């Protein structure tokens, strides 16, 4: 059995691995990938593959070598009924001794949809329809957090984009995620944008009025204040009060 050696591996930037998914009406979803690996000084004969995964489901696709990447037009995700919550990883492994040594990788790639034209914009949260007891629920069991929407409530995208959900639930989701990160699973390297927790903290730090310095772990009061500031700034930027009043006043006029 080949063992993968993780020593000295290079980190592939997410901006160099673009993956687009398509949910097909009458078959399994599929994806296309664009890889930019020329600047990593990897051997031409190193093997390249992409893995798709969600909880216990997993598929692997070969993409040739660094010197001869195979551009596959369509990769069918036959193990998945939908692309909701599916993440991807790119691996480059040695074809020389020791075989299978991991030379470079990036995990937890969140795919884009065809309508997402900005290739550099990375969504912070994936959404999936599932049978749950509540209307929505956060799932932290995978490599990245997943927003679950009750399958019986209706189309997940329509629900998440609705003014009701946007104004009332999204701030609560943000608060829950920041609380999870800062109290339970704080990242050790705040510069590693491959870590979903770092991306959430970076997003929050860039909001107007939020302090750039993350409060220390032993100062719970400062942490709570920092989270409050981040959620409040997010709500102001999203104009949640105006959004809420718009749908609520319209409801009262019926």
MARTISE-677758 format. One record per residue: residue in one letter; y, x, z of N, C-alpha, C in turn. Coordinates in steps of 0.2 Angstrom, whole numbers, padded with zeros to 4 digits, always signed. Last residue first. Layout:
BEGIN
AYXZYXZYXZ/...
//
This chain:
BEGIN
X+0219-0257+0018+0214-0261+0014+0214-0268+0018/X+0227-0249+0026+0231-0254+0022+0226-0259+0018/X+0219-0241+0033+0222-0246+0037+0225-0251+0032/X+0215-0232+0022+0210-0236+0025+0213-0242+0029/X+0227-0225+0021+0225-0229+0015+0219-0234+0018/X+0228-0219+0033+0233-0224+0032+0231-0229+0026/X+0217-0210+0031+0217-0215+0036+0222-0221+0035/X+0220-0202+0020+0214-0207+0019+0214-0212+0025/X+0232-0196+0025+0232-0199+0018+0226-0204+0018/X+0229-0191+0037+0234-0197+0037+0233-0200+0030/X+0221-0180+0033+0219-0185+0037+0223-0192+0037/X+0231-0173+0025+0225-0175+0022+0222-0181+0026/X+0240-0169+0035+0242-0173+0029+0236-0177+0026/X+0231-0162+0043+0235-0167+0046+0237-0172+0040/X+0227-0151+0035+0223-0156+0037+0226-0162+0040/X+0232-0141+0026+0236-0147+0027+0232-0152+0030/X+0226-0128+0026+0223-0134+0022+0227-0140+0022/X+0235-0122+0034+0234-0120+0027+0231-0125+0023/X+0232-0128+0046+0239-0129+0043+0239-0127+0036/X+0219-0124+0048+0220-0131+0047+0227-0132+0044/X+0220-0110+0049+0216-0113+0044+0218-0120+0043/X+0228-0110+0061+0231-0108+0055+0227-0110+0049/X+0218-0115+0070+0224-0119+0069+0228-0117+0063/X+0208-0106+0069+0207-0112+0067+0213-0116+0066/X+0215-0094+0074+0212-0094+0068+0211-0101+0065/X+0219-0098+0087+0224-0097+0082+0221-0097+0075/X+0206-0100+0093+0211-0106+0092+0216-0104+0087/X+0201-0087+0092+0198-0092+0089+0202-0098+0088/X+0210-0081+0102+0210-0079+0095+0207-0084+0090/X+0207-0088+0113+0214-0089+0110+0214-0087+0103/X+0194-0083+0115+0195-0091+0114+0202-0092+0111/X+0197-0070+0117+0193-0072+0112+0194-0079+0110/X+0204-0070+0129+0208-0068+0123+0203-0070+0116/X+0194-0074+0138+0200-0078+0137+0204-0077+0130/X+0185-0065+0137+0183-0071+0135+0189-0075+0133/X+0183-0049+0136+0189-0053+0137+0188-0060+0134/X+0173-0041+0132+0173-0043+0139+0179-0047+0141/X+0174-0038+0118+0169-0043+0120+0170-0045+0127/X+0191-0038+0113+0185-0035+0115+0180-0040+0118/X+0198-0047+0098+0198-0046+0105+0191-0043+0108/X+0203-0038+0083+0198-0043+0086+0198-0042+0094/X+0219-0038+0076+0214-0035+0081+0209-0040+0084/X+0227-0046+0069+0222-0042+0066+0217-0039+0070/X+0230-0063+0075+0230-0056+0076+0225-0052+0072/X+0237-0075+0064+0231-0073+0068+0232-0065+0069/X+0248-0079+0056+0249-0080+0063+0243-0078+0067/X+0239-0083+0042+0245-0082+0045+0245-0083+0052/X+0223-0074+0039+0227-0081+0040+0233-0079+0044/X+0216-0063+0040+0221-0063+0035+0225-0070+0035/X+0206-0065+0050+0212-0060+0051+0217-0061+0046/X+0197-0073+0043+0201-0076+0049+0207-0072+0050/X+0192-0065+0034+0195-0071+0031+0200-0073+0037/X+0186-0056+0043+0191-0053+0038+0195-0059+0036/X+0176-0064+0048+0181-0061+0053+0187-0059+0048/X+0168-0067+0037+0171-0072+0041+0177-0070+0045/X+0164-0054+0034+0168-0057+0029+0172-0063+0032/X+0156-0050+0045+0162-0047+0044+0167-0050+0039/X+0146-0059+0043+0150-0060+0049+0157-0056+0048/X+0139-0055+0032+0143-0061+0032+0148-0062+0038/X+0141-0038+0026+0139-0042+0032+0143-0049+0032/X+0147-0032+0017+0140-0034+0015+0138-0039+0020/X+0158-0026+0022+0159-0033+0019+0152-0036+0016/X+0160-0017+0035+0155-0018+0031+0155-0025+0028/X+0170-0015+0045+0172-0013+0038+0166-0015+0033/X+0165-0016+0057+0169-0021+0055+0172-0020+0048/X+0150-0014+0063+0154-0011+0058+0159-0016+0055/X+0143-0023+0072+0145-0016+0074+0150-0013+0070/X+0147-0040+0074+0145-0035+0070+0147-0028+0073/X+0140-0051+0087+0146-0047+0085+0144-0041+0080/X+0134-0063+0091+0131-0059+0086+0137-0055+0083/X+0140-0071+0102+0133-0070+0101+0130-0065+0097/X+0154-0072+0101+0150-0072+0108+0143-0070+0107/X+0158-0070+0088+0161-0066+0093+0158-0066+0100/X+0149-0079+0081+0150-0072+0079+0152-0068+0085/X+0150-0091+0087+0144-0088+0086+0144-0081+0085/X+0164-0093+0085+0161-0093+0092+0155-0090+0091/X+0165-0094+0071+0168-0089+0074+0166-0088+0081/X+0157-0106+0069+0155-0100+0066+0158-0094+0070/X+0164-0116+0076+0158-0114+0078+0155-0108+0076/X+0176-0116+0069+0176-0114+0076+0169-0112+0078/X+0172-0120+0056+0175-0113+0057+0175-0111+0064/X+0168-0133+0060+0163-0128+0057+0166-0121+0058/X+0180-0139+0063+0175-0138+0068+0169-0133+0066/X+0187-0138+0051+0189-0134+0056+0184-0133+0062/X+0178-0147+0044+0178-0140+0042+0181-0136+0047/X+0179-0161+0049+0173-0157+0051+0174-0149+0049/X+0192-0167+0046+0189-0167+0053+0183-0162+0054/X+0196-0163+0033+0201-0163+0038+0198-0163+0045/X+0184-0164+0025+0188-0158+0025+0193-0158+0031/X+0179-0177+0028+0175-0171+0030+0179-0165+0030/X+0189-0185+0022+0187-0186+0029+0183-0179+0032/X+0191-0180+0009+0196-0179+0014+0194-0180+0021/X+0176-0172+0002+0180-0178+0004+0185-0177+0009/X+0168-0161+0000+0175-0161-0003+0179-0167-0001/X+0156-0165+0007+0160-0159+0009+0167-0159+0006/X+0152-0176-0001+0154-0177+0006+0158-0171+0008/X+0150-0171-0014+0155-0176-0013+0157-0177-0006/X+0140-0162-0011+0146-0159-0013+0152-0164-0012/X+0129-0170-0007+0132-0165-0002+0139-0163-0004/X+0128-0187-0009+0128-0181-0012+0132-0176-0008/X+0121-0195+0007+0124-0195+0000+0124-0188-0003/X+0114-0196+0018+0121-0197+0018+0124-0198+0011/X+0101-0191+0018+0102-0198+0017+0109-0200+0017/X+0102-0178+0020+0100-0180+0014+0102-0187+0013/X+0115-0171+0029+0110-0176+0030+0108-0178+0023/X+0118-0154+0026+0121-0161+0026+0115-0165+0025/X+0120-0138+0033+0115-0143+0031+0119-0150+0031/X+0126-0123+0029+0128-0129+0031+0123-0134+0029/X+0120-0107+0035+0119-0113+0030+0122-0119+0033/X+0123-0090+0037+0123-0097+0039+0123-0102+0034/X+0111-0078+0031+0117-0080+0032+0118-0087+0034/X+0097-0076+0033+0101-0070+0032+0109-0072+0033/X+0093-0090+0044+0092-0086+0038+0096-0079+0038/X+0096-0098+0055+0090-0095+0055+0089-0090+0049/X+0107-0105+0057+0108-0098+0057+0102-0094+0057/X+0115-0120+0052+0108-0117+0052+0109-0109+0052/X+0124-0134+0057+0124-0127+0055+0117-0124+0056/X+0125-0150+0051+0122-0146+0056+0122-0139+0053/X+0129-0168+0049+0129-0161+0047+0127-0156+0053/X+0124-0180+0054+0127-0180+0048+0127-0173+0045/X+0107-0177+0062+0115-0178+0062+0117-0178+0055/X+0094-0174+0059+0096-0180+0064+0103-0182+0064/X+0090-0171+0042+0091-0169+0049+0093-0175+0053/X+0084-0166+0027+0083-0171+0032+0084-0169+0039/X+0097-0159+0017+0091-0158+0021+0090-0164+0026/X+0107-0150+0006+0105-0156+0008+0098-0156+0011/X+0117-0136+0009+0111-0138+0007+0110-0145+0010/X+0129-0123+0006+0128-0130+0008+0121-0133+0005/X+0136-0108+0011+0132-0112+0006+0131-0118+0010/X+0152-0100+0013+0147-0104+0016+0143-0108+0011/X+0161-0092+0007+0159-0090+0014+0153-0094+0016/X+0161-0086-0010+0161-0091-0005+0158-0089+0002/X+0171-0073-0017+0164-0074-0013+0165-0080-0009/X+0178-0069-0031+0179-0074-0026+0172-0075-0023/X+0177-0062-0043+0178-0058-0037+0178-0063-0030/X+0176-0071-0053+0170-0068-0051+0171-0064-0045/X+0182-0086-0056+0184-0080-0052+0178-0076-0050/X+0175-0097-0060+0177-0092-0065+0180-0086-0062/X+0163-0108-0057+0167-0103-0053+0169-0097-0058/X+0155-0115-0065+0162-0117-0065+0166-0112-0061/X+0142-0110-0063+0145-0109-0069+0153-0110-0069/X+0142-0103-0046+0140-0109-0051+0144-0107-0057/X+0136-0088-0038+0141-0093-0041+0138-0098-0045/X+0126-0084-0024+0127-0085-0031+0133-0089-0032/X+0127-0072-0012+0128-0079-0013+0130-0080-0020/X+0116-0059-0007+0121-0061-0012+0121-0069-0013/X+0108-0053+0003+0112-0059+0005+0118-0060+0000/X+0110-0035+0000+0106-0041+0002+0111-0047+0003/X+0108-0021-0010+0113-0026-0007+0109-0032-0006/X+0103-0004-0012+0102-0011-0012+0108-0015-0009/X+0094+0011-0017+0101+0007-0016+0099+0000-0016/X+0082+0017-0015+0087+0021-0017+0094+0017-0016/X+0067+0016-0007+0073+0012-0009+0079+0016-0009/X+0052+0022-0015+0058+0023-0010+0064+0019-0012/X+0042+0020-0024+0044+0014-0020+0050+0016-0015/X+0034+0036-0023+0035+0029-0026+0037+0024-0021/X+0042+0050-0018+0037+0045-0016+0039+0039-0019/X+0039+0052-0035+0036+0053-0028+0042+0054-0023/X+0048+0040-0045+0045+0046-0044+0042+0047-0037/X+0055+0029-0045+0049+0029-0049+0045+0035-0049/X+0063+0021-0032+0062+0027-0035+0055+0026-0039/X+0073+0006-0034+0068+0010-0030+0066+0015-0035/X+0085-0006-0030+0084+0000-0034+0079+0004-0031/X+0088-0023-0028+0085-0017-0025+0084-0012-0031/X+0097-0037-0023+0096-0032-0028+0093-0026-0025/X+0095-0053-0017+0096-0046-0016+0094-0042-0022/X+0101-0070-0014+0098-0065-0018+0099-0058-0016/X+0098-0087-0008+0101-0080-0008+0098-0075-0012/X+0099-0104-0008+0095-0098-0010+0100-0092-0011/X+0106-0115-0004+0104-0111+0001+0100-0105-0001/X+0101-0124-0018+0105-0124-0012+0102-0120-0007/X+0094-0125-0030+0097-0118-0028+0101-0118-0021/X+0079-0134-0028+0086-0133-0029+0089-0127-0027/X+0066-0131-0027+0067-0137-0030+0075-0138-0032/X+0058-0115-0031+0064-0119-0027+0065-0125-0031/X+0050-0108-0038+0048-0109-0032+0053-0113-0028/X+0056-0106-0051+0051-0111-0050+0049-0112-0043/X+0069-0102-0057+0067-0101-0050+0062-0107-0048/X+0070-0092-0071+0068-0099-0069+0066-0098-0061/X+0082-0084-0079+0077-0083-0074+0076-0090-0070/X+0089-0080-0094+0088-0085-0090+0081-0084-0085/X+0091-0068-0101+0095-0073-0102+0095-0079-0097/X+0090-0052-0094+0087-0058-0095+0091-0064-0095/X+0092-0036-0098+0097-0042-0097+0093-0048-0099/X+0086-0022-0092+0084-0028-0095+0088-0034-0094/X+0093-0006-0092+0093-0013-0089+0091-0018-0094/X+0090+0008-0093+0088+0003-0098+0087-0003-0094/X+0093+0016-0082+0094+0019-0089+0093+0014-0094/X+0088+0009-0072+0095+0010-0072+0097+0012-0079/X+0076-0003-0079+0078+0003-0075+0085+0004-0076/X+0071-0020-0077+0070-0014-0080+0072-0008-0076/X+0071-0031-0068+0077-0030-0073+0077-0023-0076/X+0060-0043-0062+0061-0036-0064+0066-0035-0069/X+0061-0053-0048+0062-0053-0055+0063-0045-0057/X+0052-0063-0036+0055-0057-0038+0055-0056-0046/X+0055-0075-0023+0053-0074-0030+0056-0067-0031/X+0050-0086-0009+0053-0079-0012+0050-0078-0019/X+0052-0096+0006+0051-0095-0002+0054-0089-0004/X+0055-0096+0019+0049-0093+0017+0047-0093+0010/X+0072-0095+0017+0067-0096+0022+0060-0092+0020/X+0074-0090+0001+0076-0095+0005+0071-0097+0010/X+0077-0078-0012+0074-0080-0006+0078-0086-0003/X+0075-0067-0026+0078-0074-0024+0074-0076-0017/X+0078-0051-0031+0074-0055-0027+0078-0062-0025/X+0078-0040-0044+0082-0045-0040+0077-0050-0037/X+0076-0022-0048+0073-0029-0047+0078-0033-0043/X+0074-0007-0056+0079-0012-0053+0075-0019-0053/X+0068+0010-0054+0067+0003-0055+0072-0002-0052/X+0075+0025-0062+0074+0021-0056+0073+0013-0057/X+0077+0033-0072+0071+0029-0072+0069+0025-0066/X+0090+0038-0070+0089+0033-0075+0082+0030-0075/X+0095+0038-0053+0091+0041-0058+0090+0036-0064/X+0112+0035-0049+0105+0034-0048+0101+0036-0054/X+0126+0035-0047+0123+0041-0048+0115+0040-0046/X+0134+0023-0047+0130+0025-0041+0126+0031-0041/X+0139+0018-0059+0143+0022-0054+0140+0024-0048/X+0131+0008-0065+0132+0015-0068+0135+0020-0063/X+0129-0005-0062+0125+0000-0057+0127+0008-0060/X+0131-0020-0062+0135-0014-0064+0133-0009-0059/X+0123-0035-0068+0123-0029-0064+0127-0023-0066/X+0122-0052-0069+0126-0046-0072+0126-0040-0067/X+0110-0065-0071+0113-0059-0067+0117-0054-0072/X+0107-0082-0069+0108-0076-0074+0111-0071-0069/X+0094-0094-0065+0100-0090-0063+0100-0084-0069/X+0089-0111-0062+0088-0105-0065+0094-0100-0063/X+0079-0124-0054+0085-0121-0056+0084-0114-0059/X+0066-0134-0063+0068-0129-0057+0075-0126-0059/X+0071-0148-0072+0066-0143-0071+0069-0139-0065/X+0080-0158-0076+0073-0160-0077+0068-0154-0075/X+0093-0153-0073+0091-0160-0071+0083-0161-0071/X+0096-0137-0065+0094-0141-0071+0091-0148-0069/X+0108-0128-0058+0103-0133-0056+0102-0138-0062/X+0111-0111-0060+0112-0118-0064+0106-0122-0061/X+0120-0097-0054+0114-0102-0054+0116-0108-0057/X+0124-0080-0056+0126-0087-0057+0120-0091-0058/X+0129-0065-0049+0123-0070-0050+0126-0077-0051/X+0134-0049-0050+0136-0056-0051+0130-0060-0053/X+0137-0035-0042+0131-0039-0043+0133-0046-0044/X+0148-0028-0039+0144-0026-0044+0138-0029-0046/X+0153-0034-0028+0157-0035-0034+0153-0032-0040/X+0145-0030-0018+0144-0036-0020+0148-0037-0027/X+0139-0013-0020+0144-0017-0018+0143-0024-0021/X+0125-0006-0013+0128-0008-0019+0133-0013-0017/X+0123+0008-0003+0124+0001-0003+0128-0001-0009/X+0109+0019-0004+0116+0018-0005+0117+0010-0005/X+0098+0027+0008+0099+0022+0003+0107+0021+0002/X+0093+0036+0018+0098+0038+0013+0099+0033+0008/X+0078+0028+0021+0082+0033+0023+0087+0035+0017/X+0069+0018+0019+0076+0016+0019+0080+0022+0020/X+0054+0017+0009+0058+0022+0013+0066+0020+0013/X+0041+0006+0008+0048+0008+0006+0051+0012+0011/X+0024+0010+0004+0029+0009+0009+0036+0011+0007/X+0011+0003-0005+0017+0007-0005+0022+0005+0001/X-0006+0004+0000+0000+0000+0000+0006+0004+0000/
//
